[in-house]
Amino acid sequence: MKKSVFYILILFGCLQSCKEDQSTKTLYLAHNMPQTHSVHKGILEFQKALRLKSEGKLDVKIFPDGQLGSEREVLELLQIGSVAITKVSAATLSNFVPEYHVFGIPYLFENKQHQFDVLEGDVGKSILEKGSQFWLRGLCYYDAGSRSFYTSKKAIRTPEDLKGLKIRVMNNQMAINMVNSMGGSATPLAFGELYTAMQQGVVDGAENNPPSFVSSNHYEVSKYYTIDQHSSVPDVLLIGTKFWDKLSKQEKKWVLEAAEVSAKAQKVFWNASVEESMSIAKAAGVEIIIPEKSLFQERSKSVLENFIKVHPEMQPIINSIKKQ
């Protein structure tokens, strides 16, 4: 966690400022996305909706761009009560709340409609609430799209094309197993090191959603983008229970309603960013490949089978998702 006096003073100031004006409760929200990202735009809608619904009784102060640390670091700040709200990937959150691991299963969802039917239904809401025992109460899900493969020298049209390729993945066992099951060689690597690693041939490719592919400038060194959409891991807006438990029933209602407003708005912002990103990639000469996804789905079935063997307690959740 960042140790500079500057950040310590910010956190101290956050806690103190909440006490200065008893007519307004200010919730401090930190995230690591840039202010141009759909997530930040969605959070601005959360801030706006909460002010309106509460008539100024609840407010949100936003710290974007990783000002208060990485996703994991801010989650820890929520747990101790130094920050109220954050947005993190469900993949990061799974290290704290095991049920979120389910969302990393390849081809878990049939399509985007199925995904959000699940997330906004009983299964998704139940998982949001399960985080409370770890002091992290989910508010809503944000769209983070689907992850697909991109490579520098060789196009991926079938799973066989992954053979012998070193594919960068997050340091996440599900992602590692997924790439290996398809025949590639999963290579965990920090995202910030990826551009240079592809440029120098340390890895042959990676996998991510279109906005991340473009905003990271990876399209400059990867001229093949295969839209296989192997995983659709959402983002999660959540609040620390140390703040949540202090809110009145009415205040909690305002927060949940504002979160719902922001989730709807963020989907629109996300879709626009995907369209823009794909246009930029195509204009830069990236070949966009639409493969037969069932081939990739078939090769990755072992990931689900192994996950259930290790986590049999997750079987009911998976069954409910597939029945949705």
Secondary structure, 3 states (H helix, E strand, C coil): CCCCHHHHHHHHHHHHHHHHCCCCEEEEEECCCCCCCHHHHHHHHHHHHHHHHHCCCEEEEEECCCCCCCHHHHHHHHHHCCCCEEEEEHHHHCCCCHHHHHHHCCCCCCCHHHHHHHHCCHHHHHHHHHHHHHCEEEEEEECCCCEEEEECCCCCCCHHHHCCCEEEECCCHHHHHHHHHCCCEEEECCHHHHHHHHHCCCCCEEEECHHHHHHCCHHHCCCEEEEEEEECCCEEEEEEHHHHCCCCHHHHHHHHHHHHHHHHHHHHHHHHHHHHHHHHHHHCCCEEECCCHHHHHHHCHHHHHHHHHHCHHHHHHHHHHHHC
